[in-house]
Amino acid sequence: MKVWTCVVCGFIYDEAAGLPEEGIAPGTRWQDIPEGWACPDCGVAKADFEMVAV
């Protein structure tokens, strides 16, 4: 399983769970999230996330 982790605050985006509270449906692939999206916890850009295999 792969997740994306914010390098600044540690927030984790899981494709299977999505972020329904942010309007991102469960199953939304990381590459389908808009480039303008920002970390909901600290506000950094999508580019500041790293993929982590768990």
PEDA-V307908 format. One record per residue. N is the residue number from 0. RES is the residue in one small letter. D_LAST is the distance of its C-alpha to the last C-alpha in Angstrom with 1 decimal. Layout:
# PEDA-V307908
n res d_last
N RES D_LAST
N RES D_LAST
This chain:
# PEDA-V307908
n res d_last
0 m 5.5
1 k 6.0
2 v 7.3
3 w 10.1
4 t 11.1
5 c 14.9
6 v 15.9
7 v 18.9
8 c 18.0
9 g 14.3
10 f 14.5
11 i 11.4
12 y 12.3
13 d 10.7
14 e 12.7
15 a 13.2
16 a 14.6
17 g 16.4
18 l 18.7
19 p 21.9
20 e 23.6
21 e 23.4
22 g 24.6
23 i 21.4
24 a 21.1
25 p 18.2
26 g 17.0
27 t 18.0
28 r 16.3
29 w 15.5
30 q 18.4
31 d 20.7
32 i 20.5
33 p 23.8
34 e 23.9
35 g 25.9
36 w 23.2
37 a 22.5
38 c 20.0
39 p 21.5
40 d 21.2
41 c 22.6
42 g 23.9
43 v 22.6
44 a 22.4
45 k 19.6
46 a 19.9
47 d 18.7
48 f 15.0
49 e 12.4
50 m 9.6
51 v 6.2
52 a 3.8
53 v 0.0
